Amino acid sequence: MKEGKLSDVKVLIAIPCTSMVSTDFLDSIMKLNNNGNALLAIENNSLVYSARNHLTMKALDAKADYIFWIDSDMVFDKDTLNNLLIDALENDLEFVTGLCFKRMLPTSPTIGKTLVWEQKPDGSIDSGAEVYEDYPKDQLFEIACSGLACALVKVSAIMEVAGLRKMSPFQPLPGLSEDYSFCFGMKALGKKMWCDSRVKIGHVGRTIFTEDVWLRQKEMEKSDV
Protein backbone atom coordinates (compact mmCIF):
# COMPACT_ATOMS: atom_id res chain seq x y z
CA MET A 1 0.00 0.00 0.00
CA LYS A 2 1.34 3.41 -0.92
CA GLU A 3 2.41 5.70 1.89
CA GLY A 4 -0.36 8.11 2.78
CA LYS A 5 -3.14 5.90 1.45
CA LEU A 6 -4.56 5.14 4.90
CA SER A 7 -4.65 8.81 5.83
CA ASP A 8 -6.74 9.60 2.75
CA VAL A 9 -9.67 7.82 4.43
CA LYS A 10 -11.70 9.60 7.11
CA VAL A 11 -12.85 7.37 9.96
CA LEU A 12 -15.19 7.88 12.89
CA ILE A 13 -14.19 5.70 15.85
CA ALA A 14 -17.67 5.06 17.26
CA ILE A 15 -18.17 3.78 20.80
CA PRO A 16 -21.72 2.89 21.87
CA CYS A 17 -22.01 2.23 25.58
CA THR A 18 -24.85 1.54 28.00
CA SER A 19 -23.04 1.94 31.33
CA MET A 20 -19.53 2.46 32.68
CA VAL A 21 -16.57 1.93 30.35
CA SER A 22 -14.20 -0.96 31.14
CA THR A 23 -10.75 0.13 32.34
CA ASP A 24 -9.25 -2.58 30.08
CA PHE A 25 -11.07 -1.00 27.14
CA LEU A 26 -9.85 2.46 28.15
CA ASP A 27 -6.26 1.20 28.15
CA SER A 28 -6.75 -0.26 24.64
CA ILE A 29 -8.42 2.82 23.17
CA MET A 30 -5.71 5.12 24.56
CA LYS A 31 -3.02 3.02 22.86
CA LEU A 32 -4.91 2.60 19.57
CA ASN A 33 -3.04 3.80 16.51
CA ASN A 34 -5.26 5.57 14.01
CA ASN A 35 -4.68 6.36 10.38
CA GLY A 36 -4.06 10.05 11.01
CA ASN A 37 -7.55 11.02 9.85
CA ALA A 38 -9.84 9.69 12.58
CA LEU A 39 -12.30 11.27 15.00
CA LEU A 40 -13.68 9.64 18.14
CA ALA A 41 -17.27 9.74 19.36
CA ILE A 42 -18.95 8.10 22.36
CA GLU A 43 -22.72 7.67 22.71
CA ASN A 44 -24.20 6.60 26.05
CA ASN A 45 -27.66 5.13 25.52
CA SER A 46 -29.58 2.29 27.15
CA LEU A 47 -30.68 1.21 23.65
CA VAL A 48 -27.69 0.04 21.63
CA TYR A 49 -29.45 0.47 18.27
CA SER A 50 -30.32 4.05 19.18
CA ALA A 51 -26.68 4.72 20.12
CA ARG A 52 -25.59 3.36 16.74
CA ASN A 53 -28.11 5.60 14.97
CA HIS A 54 -26.78 8.70 16.71
CA LEU A 55 -23.18 7.73 16.00
CA THR A 56 -24.05 7.22 12.33
CA MET A 57 -25.42 10.76 12.21
CA LYS A 58 -22.15 12.01 13.71
CA ALA A 59 -20.25 10.13 10.98
CA LEU A 60 -22.40 11.81 8.32
CA ASP A 61 -21.85 15.22 9.89
CA ALA A 62 -18.09 14.57 9.89
CA LYS A 63 -18.22 13.33 6.27
CA ALA A 64 -16.51 10.11 7.36
CA ASP A 65 -15.88 7.33 4.84
CA TYR A 66 -15.95 4.53 7.42
CA ILE A 67 -17.21 3.93 10.93
CA PHE A 68 -14.98 1.85 13.15
CA TRP A 69 -17.46 0.33 15.61
CA ILE A 70 -15.81 -0.68 18.87
CA ASP A 71 -17.75 -1.64 21.99
CA SER A 72 -16.72 -0.34 25.38
CA ASP A 73 -16.02 -3.81 26.80
CA MET A 74 -13.43 -4.89 24.22
CA VAL A 75 -9.65 -5.15 24.44
CA PHE A 76 -7.55 -5.05 21.28
CA ASP A 77 -4.13 -4.56 19.75
CA LYS A 78 -2.95 -1.04 18.99
CA ASP A 79 -2.93 -1.74 15.22
CA THR A 80 -6.50 -3.12 15.08
CA LEU A 81 -8.04 -0.16 13.25
CA ASN A 82 -5.24 0.19 10.73
CA ASN A 83 -5.18 -3.55 10.01
CA LEU A 84 -8.92 -3.52 9.26
CA LEU A 85 -8.47 -0.41 7.11
CA ILE A 86 -5.76 -2.15 5.11
CA ASP A 87 -8.12 -5.12 4.59
CA ALA A 88 -10.88 -2.78 3.40
CA LEU A 89 -8.75 -0.67 1.09
CA GLU A 90 -6.72 -3.47 -0.47
CA ASN A 91 -9.81 -5.64 -1.11
CA ASP A 92 -12.50 -2.96 -1.62
CA LEU A 93 -14.54 -4.17 1.37
CA GLU A 94 -17.56 -2.40 2.80
CA PHE A 95 -17.65 -4.46 6.01
CA VAL A 96 -14.83 -6.23 7.84
CA THR A 97 -14.75 -7.36 11.46
CA GLY A 98 -12.12 -8.63 13.82
CA LEU A 99 -12.54 -11.98 15.56
CA CYS A 100 -14.68 -11.52 18.70
CA PHE A 101 -16.25 -13.93 21.18
CA LYS A 102 -19.21 -13.87 23.56
CA ARG A 103 -18.35 -12.89 27.12
CA MET A 104 -19.83 -15.94 28.83
CA LEU A 105 -19.19 -19.64 29.08
CA PRO A 106 -19.58 -21.59 26.95
CA THR A 107 -18.22 -18.86 24.68
CA SER A 108 -18.41 -18.85 20.88
CA PRO A 109 -17.42 -16.61 17.95
CA THR A 110 -19.75 -13.70 17.24
CA ILE A 111 -19.70 -14.39 13.50
CA GLY A 112 -22.27 -16.38 11.56
CA LYS A 113 -21.91 -18.86 8.70
CA THR A 114 -25.58 -18.43 7.77
CA LEU A 115 -28.30 -15.88 8.58
CA VAL A 116 -32.04 -16.34 8.18
CA TRP A 117 -34.96 -13.99 8.76
CA GLU A 118 -38.36 -14.66 7.22
CA GLN A 119 -41.87 -13.67 8.12
CA LYS A 120 -44.24 -16.51 7.29
CA PRO A 121 -47.82 -16.11 5.99
CA ASP A 122 -49.21 -16.90 9.46
CA GLY A 123 -47.21 -14.01 10.91
CA SER A 124 -44.62 -16.16 12.67
CA ILE A 125 -40.92 -15.36 12.28
CA ASP A 126 -38.17 -17.76 11.27
CA SER A 127 -34.87 -16.22 12.33
CA GLY A 128 -31.40 -17.19 13.44
CA ALA A 129 -27.76 -17.61 12.54
CA GLU A 130 -25.41 -20.58 12.49
CA VAL A 131 -22.33 -19.80 14.56
CA TYR A 132 -19.18 -20.00 12.45
CA GLU A 133 -17.33 -22.42 14.75
CA ASP A 134 -14.96 -23.83 12.11
CA TYR A 135 -13.86 -20.42 10.86
CA PRO A 136 -10.59 -20.22 8.84
CA LYS A 137 -7.67 -19.46 11.11
CA ASP A 138 -5.59 -16.32 10.66
CA GLN A 139 -6.98 -15.16 7.35
CA LEU A 140 -9.61 -12.98 5.70
CA PHE A 141 -12.81 -14.86 4.88
CA GLU A 142 -16.45 -14.18 4.01
CA ILE A 143 -19.18 -14.43 6.64
CA ALA A 144 -22.97 -14.19 6.64
CA CYS A 145 -23.23 -11.91 9.68
CA SER A 146 -21.33 -10.54 12.62
CA GLY A 147 -21.69 -8.58 15.78
CA LEU A 148 -20.49 -4.98 15.61
CA ALA A 149 -18.24 -5.13 18.66
CA CYS A 150 -15.19 -4.46 16.48
CA ALA A 151 -16.10 -3.80 12.86
CA LEU A 152 -15.15 -1.36 10.12
CA VAL A 153 -18.17 -0.45 7.98
CA LYS A 154 -18.43 1.93 5.06
CA VAL A 155 -20.82 4.80 5.81
CA SER A 156 -22.33 4.62 2.31
CA ALA A 157 -23.26 0.96 2.93
CA ILE A 158 -25.02 1.90 6.18
CA MET A 159 -27.06 4.50 4.33
CA GLU A 160 -27.97 2.00 1.63
CA VAL A 161 -29.31 -0.34 4.32
CA ALA A 162 -31.28 2.57 5.78
CA GLY A 163 -32.73 3.27 2.33
CA LEU A 164 -33.69 -0.37 1.84
CA ARG A 165 -35.35 -0.72 5.24
CA LYS A 166 -36.85 2.79 5.13
CA MET A 167 -36.06 3.09 8.83
CA SER A 168 -33.08 3.04 11.14
CA PRO A 169 -30.45 0.68 9.67
CA PHE A 170 -29.95 -0.80 13.17
CA GLN A 171 -33.61 -1.17 14.18
CA PRO A 172 -33.84 -4.76 15.46
CA LEU A 173 -35.96 -7.15 13.45
CA PRO A 174 -38.11 -9.52 15.56
CA GLY A 175 -35.87 -12.36 16.68
CA LEU A 176 -32.57 -10.68 15.71
CA SER A 177 -30.16 -8.37 17.51
CA GLU A 178 -29.54 -4.89 16.13
CA ASP A 179 -26.22 -5.90 14.56
CA TYR A 180 -27.55 -9.08 12.91
CA SER A 181 -30.54 -7.04 11.70
CA PHE A 182 -28.12 -4.66 10.01
CA CYS A 183 -26.28 -7.62 8.48
CA PHE A 184 -29.58 -8.94 7.14
CA GLY A 185 -30.01 -5.61 5.36
CA MET A 186 -26.49 -5.91 3.91
CA LYS A 187 -27.31 -9.44 2.75
CA ALA A 188 -30.60 -8.29 1.17
CA LEU A 189 -28.63 -5.75 -0.85
CA GLY A 190 -26.23 -8.44 -2.06
CA LYS A 191 -23.35 -6.96 -0.10
CA LYS A 192 -20.56 -9.14 1.27
CA MET A 193 -19.24 -9.16 4.81
CA TRP A 194 -15.83 -10.35 5.93
CA CYS A 195 -13.89 -11.33 9.04
CA ASP A 196 -10.14 -11.15 9.51
CA SER A 197 -9.29 -13.80 12.11
CA ARG A 198 -5.77 -12.40 12.39
CA VAL A 199 -7.34 -9.39 14.14
CA LYS A 200 -8.02 -10.92 17.56
CA ILE A 201 -10.28 -9.11 20.00
CA GLY A 202 -10.87 -9.80 23.68
CA HIS A 203 -14.28 -9.42 25.30
CA VAL A 204 -14.18 -8.30 28.94
CA GLY A 205 -16.42 -10.30 31.27
CA ARG A 206 -15.50 -12.09 34.48
CA THR A 207 -12.47 -12.97 32.41
CA ILE A 208 -11.38 -11.68 29.00
CA PHE A 209 -12.83 -13.94 26.33
CA THR A 210 -10.36 -14.47 23.49
CA GLU A 211 -9.58 -17.05 20.83
CA ASP A 212 -7.34 -18.86 23.35
CA VAL A 213 -10.32 -19.31 25.70
CA TRP A 214 -12.37 -20.61 22.78
CA LEU A 215 -9.70 -23.13 21.75
CA ARG A 216 -9.24 -24.38 25.33
CA GLN A 217 -13.00 -24.83 25.60
CA LYS A 218 -13.07 -26.92 22.40
CA GLU A 219 -10.25 -29.13 23.72
CA MET A 220 -12.18 -29.71 26.94
CA GLU A 221 -15.30 -30.64 24.94
CA LYS A 222 -13.29 -33.24 23.00
CA SER A 223 -11.97 -34.78 26.22
CA ASP A 224 -15.52 -35.14 27.55
CA VAL A 225 -16.61 -37.27 24.57
N, C-alpha and C positions, 0 to 999 in steps of 0.2 A: 504494500500500500504506500502511495506517495506521501511524503512528509506534508503535514498540513491538511490532509484529507479528513481526518477525524474532526478537526476544529471547524471545518466548513459546515458541520451539522449542528443545529441548535437542539438541545435536549432539556426537557424539564424533568428533574429528579422529583418524583411525586410520592409522597409518604402519607397514605391514609392511616389514621389511627383512631382507636375507640376508647383508649384509656391512657395510662402512663406508658412512656417509651422505655423499652429495655435498655439497661446500661450497656449490655453487650452490643446491642444494635448501635447505640450512640458511639461506642468506640469504633465500630466498623464504618459508620457514615463519616466520622471525622477523618478517617484515614483514606477514604475512597478517592482514588484519582479520577478526575473527570477529563473530558476531551478539550477543555479550555473554552468551551462555549455552552456551559450548562448553568441552569438556574435551579434552585431548590425550593420546594413548596410543601408545607405540611397542612393537612386538613383533619381536624378532630371532629368526628361525627359518629354518633352511635349506629348509624346506618352506613355500612361500608359502601354500598352502591351509590349512595348520595355523596359520600366523600369523593368517590372516583369521578362523579359528574362534575363536582366543583373544581377538582384538579384538572379535568379536561378543559374546562372553561379557562382556567389560568394558562394552560398550554396554548390555547388559541389566542388569548390576549398577548402572550409572549411571542407568538408566531414560531412556536417550536416545531421542529420536524418530527421528533420522537418524544414519547413519554417513557421514562425509565421508572416503572412501578417497583417500589420496594417497600415491603411491609415493615412495621416498626418492631417486629419480634424476629428479625432475621440477622444472621451474622454472615459475613462474606469477605472475600479477598479484596484487596485494594484495587485490583485491576478488573473487577467484575464488569463494571459499566463499559469500559473500553473494549474488553474482550467481546461483549455482546454487540457493541457497535461495529467492530471489525467483522463479525459474522454477518451482520445486517448489510453492511456496505459492500463487502466482497461478494455476497450471494444474492443481493437485491431482495432481502427479506423484510416483510412488514411486521412480523411477530417472531420473536425468539426469546426463550426463557432459559434461565439456569435450572439446575437440577435441585429441586426442593422436596422435602418430605413432611408428612403430617407430624404434629408435635405431641403425639400420644402413642402408646404401645397397644397393639402392634402397629408400628408405623408403616408407611407405604409411600411411594412416589406420588407427587401431586400432578402427574401428567397422565393423560388418557390415550389408550390405543384406539378406542372407538367412542363415539358420542351420539346419543339418540335423544330426540325430543319429538313427540308426536301427539297431537290431540285427536283422539278417536271420535267417531260419529256419536257415541253415547256420552261424550263429554269427558271421559276419563283420559288421563295423561300417561303416556309411556315415556319414561325418561331415565337416563343414567349413562354412566361411562364405565368402560372397562379399564381398570388400572393397568398402566404399562409397566408390569413387573419385570419383564425380560428386555428392558430397554438396552440399546447398544451402548457399550461402555466407552467413555472418553471420545465421543465424536458428535457431530451435528447430525440430527435425524428428524424426520417429520413426525408430528404427533397429531392427534385429533382434537385435543383440548389440553388446557393447563390452568392451574391457578395463576394468579397475578402477583404472587408474593415477591417475585424477582423476574420481571419481564420487560423487554424493550419492545414497544409497539409504536408503529407509525401513526401519527395523529390523523393523517388523511384516511387511514383504514378505520379508525374509530368513528370518524364522521360518516363514512360509508355505511357502517353498521347502524348508526343512528338514523340515517336516511332510510335504510331498509326496514327497520323496526318502527319508524315513525314515533319514536319515544326515546327515552334515555338508553344509550347503548349498553348500560350496565344494569338496567331494570331486571330483577330476577324473573325468569320464567317459572311457572309452577313446577316444583320438583328439581330445580337446578339452582346452584349458587349463582351469585352475580357474575363471577368470572367465567364459569362454564356457560352461562347464558350469553355472555359476550362472544365466547368461542363458537357457540352455535350460530350466531349471526355471521361471524367470519366464514364458517363452513357453508352457510346458505349462499354467501356471495362467491363461493368457489375459491376463497383465499386459503393459502397454506400457512400452517403454524409449525414451528420448529423448536427443538430443545437442543442445547449444547451441554452434554453430560460432563464435559471438561470443566464447566463453570459450576462448582459445587457450593451449595448454599446450606447453612445450618439454620434450624428452626428452634428458637429458644422456648423450652417448656420447663419441666422439672429437670430435664437435662437438655443438651443441644442435640437435636435430631439431624444427623448427617448421613451420608452414604455409608460410612463405616458402621453406624448403628443398624442400618438396613441390612447390610451384608452379614453382620453378626447374628441378626435375627433370623435370616434365611438359613444360616448354618445350624442354629439351634432347632429350627423346624425340621431340618433333615435328620438330625440326631434323634428326634422324637418319633420318627416313622418306624 
